[in-house]
Amino acid sequence: MTFVGKQIRMERILNRKTRRTVLVPMDHGISVGPIDGLQDMKTAINSVAAGGANAVVVHKGLVMEGHRGDGPDIGLIIHLSASTSLSPFPNAKTLICTMEEAIKLGADAVSIHVNLGDGLEKDMLRDFGEISYQARTWGMPLLAMIYPRGEKIVDEYDVKYVKHAARLGHEMGADIVKVPYTGTPDSFYEVTSGCAVPVVIAGGAKMDSDRDILEMVKGSVEAGGAGVSIGRNVFQHASPGKIVRAISSIVHDDATVEQALELL
């Protein structure tokens, strides 16, 4: 029954035909406060839902406030770990929500964040292992956000680190792995070819142009990526719904960058 439950939930966040997804993380409030684009959560979620996003990632306290407000239906991923920019250890994520809470709130999936190379990596891996076990037990899809960030990491976009991060997520039992984009399709293929579960890319810092965003998305898909999990470059966009629609056209319809730009 848990296998059937996981299948049903996965269909809420992963397109059955393309096996790809467009996720919009909106979990930034705990880390950095109510930044631009996330002051009004109902409006923010409605706009990306209207654009065709598959799911949003939020913390537990925002589920009743904003999820599936007045707009189209959209998948719900509840984020289980967090840290703040005010901490002396901002990269050390700790669990702040339980699997039981997520299930009671109606989650279609849960997510956890691990920073490899951080001094407290061992604690984050221990938490990851426990959540992975619980996710398997309850048939709950697990999105693992794995970033190479720590004292030993020279460049978090270096393919040798990113492919290690993706493989770790796979071997720890994640159903979808989120990692940084390595910059080129050739280098990102090294990441996807070493990870047998869907790999989505993070959006990173706010980009200067729509073309930059869409070229990154296209490059990742060409390399075997399963879509995106893009936050600031979506919810801080002048037209969040339109940029989601453009991204979705590449992820789900294999549109070119030029075709996607026309949607803007």
C-alpha positions in Angstrom: 0.0 0.0 0.0 2.8 2.4 0.7 4.1 1.8 -2.9 0.7 2.7 -4.3 0.6 5.8 -2.0 3.9 7.0 -3.2 2.9 6.5 -6.9 -0.2 8.6 -6.3 1.7 11.3 -4.5 4.5 11.4 -7.1 1.9 12.0 -9.8 1.0 15.2 -8.0 4.6 16.6 -8.4 6.1 14.8 -11.4 4.5 14.9 -14.9 3.5 11.3 -15.8 4.3 11.7 -19.5 7.6 13.6 -19.3 8.8 12.4 -15.9 9.9 16.0 -15.4 8.8 18.7 -13.0 8.7 22.5 -12.4 9.0 23.2 -8.7 9.0 26.6 -7.1 10.6 26.7 -3.6 9.1 29.4 -1.4 10.8 28.3 1.8 13.0 31.4 2.1 11.2 33.2 4.9 12.8 31.2 7.7 16.3 31.8 6.2 16.1 35.4 5.2 12.7 36.8 6.2 9.8 38.1 4.0 11.8 39.0 0.9 10.3 40.6 -2.2 7.9 38.3 -3.9 6.9 36.4 -0.7 5.1 38.9 1.4 1.7 37.8 0.2 1.9 34.0 -0.1 -1.5 33.5 -1.5 -0.8 35.8 -4.4 2.7 34.3 -4.9 1.3 30.7 -5.0 -1.6 31.6 -7.2 0.6 33.2 -9.8 3.0 30.2 -10.2 0.1 27.8 -10.2 -1.5 29.8 -13.0 1.7 29.5 -14.9 1.6 25.7 -14.7 4.1 24.9 -11.9 3.8 21.3 -10.7 4.4 22.1 -7.0 5.6 24.6 -4.5 7.9 24.0 -1.5 6.9 25.7 1.7 7.3 25.4 5.4 4.5 24.0 7.5 3.2 27.3 8.9 2.3 28.6 5.5 0.2 25.7 4.3 -3.1 27.0 5.6 -2.3 30.6 4.7 -1.5 30.2 1.1 -1.5 26.8 -0.5 -4.2 26.2 -3.1 -5.8 29.6 -2.3 -7.9 31.0 -5.1 -6.0 29.7 -8.1 -5.5 26.4 -9.9 -4.5 23.3 -8.0 -0.8 22.7 -7.4 1.3 20.1 -5.6 2.4 20.7 -2.0 5.9 19.8 -0.8 6.6 20.6 2.8 10.1 21.4 3.7 11.4 19.7 6.9 14.7 21.4 7.6 15.9 25.0 8.0 18.5 27.4 9.3 18.7 31.2 9.4 21.1 33.7 7.9 21.4 35.2 11.5 23.0 32.0 12.8 26.8 31.6 13.3 26.2 28.3 11.4 23.9 29.3 8.5 24.7 26.2 6.5 23.8 23.8 9.3 20.2 22.7 8.6 18.2 21.2 11.4 14.8 19.4 11.3 11.9 21.7 12.2 9.0 19.6 11.0 8.1 15.9 11.4 6.8 13.4 8.9 3.6 13.1 10.9 3.0 16.8 10.7 3.5 16.8 7.0 1.1 13.9 6.5 -1.5 15.7 8.6 -1.1 18.9 6.5 -1.8 17.0 3.3 1.7 17.0 1.8 2.2 15.4 -1.6 5.9 15.2 -0.8 8.5 16.3 1.7 11.9 17.9 1.3 15.1 18.1 3.2 18.3 20.3 2.7 21.8 19.0 3.3 25.0 21.0 2.8 27.9 18.7 2.0 31.3 19.8 3.3 29.9 21.8 6.2 31.4 21.1 9.7 28.0 19.7 10.8 27.5 17.6 7.7 27.3 14.4 9.9 24.2 15.7 11.7 22.5 16.6 8.4 23.2 13.2 7.0 21.9 11.5 10.1 18.7 13.5 9.8 18.5 12.7 6.0 18.8 9.0 6.8 16.0 9.1 9.3 13.7 11.1 7.1 14.4 8.7 4.2 13.4 5.8 6.3 10.2 7.5 7.3 9.4 8.5 3.8 9.7 4.9 2.6 7.6 3.7 5.5 4.8 6.1 4.7 5.0 6.1 0.9 5.9 9.8 0.9 8.1 11.1 -2.0 11.3 12.7 -0.8 13.0 15.7 -2.5 16.6 16.1 -1.3 18.2 19.5 -1.8 22.0 18.7 -1.8 24.5 21.5 -2.1 28.3 21.4 -1.8 28.8 24.2 0.7 31.5 24.1 3.3 35.1 24.7 4.3 36.4 22.1 1.9 34.4 23.3 -1.1 36.2 25.7 -3.4 33.5 26.0 -6.0 30.0 24.7 -5.3 29.3 24.5 -9.1 32.3 22.3 -9.8 31.0 19.1 -11.5 33.1 16.9 -9.2 31.2 18.1 -6.2 27.8 18.4 -7.8 27.8 14.8 -9.2 28.9 13.6 -5.7 26.0 15.5 -4.2 23.5 14.0 -6.6 24.7 10.5 -6.2 24.6 10.9 -2.4 21.0 11.9 -2.6 20.2 8.8 -4.8 22.0 6.4 -2.5 20.4 7.9 0.6 16.9 7.1 -0.8 15.7 10.4 -2.3 13.0 10.2 -5.0 14.1 13.5 -6.6 17.5 15.2 -6.1 18.0 19.0 -6.4 21.6 20.3 -7.1 23.2 23.4 -8.6 23.6 23.6 -12.4 27.2 23.1 -13.4 27.1 25.6 -16.3 27.1 23.4 -19.4 25.1 20.4 -20.8 28.3 18.4 -21.1 29.3 18.9 -17.5 25.8 18.4 -16.2 25.5 15.1 -18.1 28.2 13.8 -15.7 25.7 14.6 -12.9 22.6 13.0 -14.4 24.4 10.0 -15.7 25.6 9.1 -12.3 22.2 9.4 -10.6 19.3 7.1 -11.4 16.6 9.2 -9.9 15.3 12.5 -11.4 17.7 15.4 -11.0 16.4 19.0 -10.9 18.4 22.2 -10.9 18.4 25.0 -8.4 17.8 28.5 -9.7 20.6 30.1 -7.7 21.0 33.9 -7.3 18.7 36.3 -9.1 19.8 36.4 -12.8 20.1 39.4 -15.0 17.9 38.3 -17.9 15.2 35.9 -18.9 17.4 34.4 -21.6 20.0 33.4 -18.9 17.3 31.6 -16.9 15.9 29.8 -19.9 19.2 28.8 -21.4 20.1 27.2 -18.0 16.9 25.3 -18.0 17.4 24.1 -21.6 20.9 23.1 -21.0 20.0 21.0 -17.9 17.1 19.2 -19.8 19.4 18.5 -22.8 21.8 16.8 -20.3 19.1 14.5 -18.9 17.8 16.7 -16.2 14.3 16.2 -14.9 13.4 19.9 -14.6 13.8 22.7 -12.1 13.4 23.9 -8.6 13.7 27.7 -9.1 12.8 30.2 -6.4 14.0 33.8 -6.7 14.2 33.8 -10.4 10.5 33.0 -10.5 8.7 34.6 -7.5 10.8 37.8 -7.9 10.2 38.0 -11.6 8.1 40.9 -13.0 5.6 38.3 -14.2 6.0 35.0 -12.2 3.2 33.2 -14.0 4.7 34.0 -17.4 8.3 32.9 -16.5 6.9 29.7 -15.1 4.9 29.1 -18.3 8.1 29.7 -20.3 10.1 27.4 -18.2 7.4 24.7 -18.3 7.4 24.9 -22.1 11.0 23.8 -22.1 10.7 21.2 -19.4 7.5 19.6 -20.5 7.2 20.5 -24.3 10.9 20.5 -25.3 10.5 24.1 -26.6 13.6 26.0 -27.7 14.8 29.0 -25.8 13.5 31.3 -28.5 10.0 29.7 -28.4 10.0 30.0 -24.6 11.0 33.7 -24.8 8.0 34.3 -27.1 5.7 33.4 -24.2 7.1 36.3 -22.2 
